Amino acid sequence: MVWSVGLFASLIVLNALCAFGWTWLWHKTKKQPEQRNLFARILTAKLLLIFAALLTLPSDPPFQPDQALGIGLLAIAFGSSLSLWLSEVRGKLWLGYIGTFLPFVIPIAFHSSNPFPSLLGLLAGNVLFWFCLGEIWLNRALTVISLVASIGLARLHGAPEGMERKVWQALPAIWAIAGWFGISMVQSWQKYWRSATEGIVNFVIPSVSLLIGSAIVGFWANDWRFSILTALTCFAALTAIQTEMTNLQDLNVLLWIGLLVITFATMPFANEFRLLGGYGAALASLILAWLTLAQVESRKVLVQGATLTATFALFRFFAEVHPLRMPRADLYTHYTFVGFLLGATLPFLLMRWMERRQNITRNLEVGFWSAMMPIAIGSIWGVKAVAGYLAGGIASVLFASPFALPTLFAGFATALPLTSLVEPASDLPRKVRIWILIGIALAFVLTLLIDIFLQRLRSQSK
């Protein structure tokens, strides 16, 4: 369509201008090593996303007609630049989230009939930015991931009566904006108070905003399930903050598992009343991600809960997009079990390898293998093994808690669009699949050799 070509071209121009701007800032900060390093990482992520978007111009699978995947990549590149400019350069932390919301106008307004390709572009681009920027991108990364899962799963559930599809898919954004008003109120008024807001104040204001937003939506749609879910999530978050300061802090993981179960449980006061299944898990992760923003000392425990629910929501997203053939992908199926074990261990090992030497090259190497592992598993053992791998990633959140790094989400960002392409290879003869496995092993060895070579170059330059 003509509008898609125009939108793609406009986003290319905007991102090119942003890239020139970051280049200018990079040259300007020669005497400020930390700022220079940050601007170099932003510029690297920006150029990688523009290059990836140009590669999606063909309309053949895995790419989509109307360049929806590339448009998603370009939209998140521009939105991320806007967020970083407002928050890191101008110091307007709460205004920076305008850039987080802006890209989601595209799947809601232009691709409402099939938002998956553009949402996958937003997810993949966000994870790439996260690898380049690291810890500084944690909160926005969780917000974007939760919004992607929520909007995607919204299309797979019947909208309440009287609500159009676009409005139904916009509900997660309405939730996030409600929480954003609460966060912005806290951050913008801190300087007028005698001391910085801490503890319960940081929790109450965003919670009240989220509850008011869910109540407005419930009244509008005549469906109060959203308000109940919001109240349960806020209560779980408050309980987690309180137990984090006691000897019972190890029980917090059980609290998040309980919240996850509640979003699927049949409530006792209504017949067959369920809190929207996977959509409920996605909304819970979105609420937790916003409550995380207002916390300082208690942020860690809320991030763990948001990561668990967001990861599970993306798993449901995968199961809906790739319906598993019979027999089901249960753990007694050996391919699924192998995938589960790999998913529970490999992201953790990759994270540890990245922590040993923090630099942009090592981050991108880990990002590449985090993304490629589920695809490689799918090409050898099929879609059931990929499902096991992603389920193992959820398990690794529980015992390893790699919530500060995007190693888990990189697997979802590639497994969602690419599994259907590589699955036919799993039906090839065993000898062919062994050669595929050998090729993957050689590629990993090549990665290690490149890493060693680059480290030696750095040591010599010093």
PyMOL commands that set and color helices and strands:
alter all, ss='L'
color gray80, all
select helices_A, chain A and resi 2-28+33-55+65-89+95-109+116-154+165-192+200-221+225-243+249-262+277-293+299-321+334-356+360-381+383-399+407-427+430-461
alter helices_A, ss='H'
color red, helices_A
deselect
rebuild
show_as cartoon
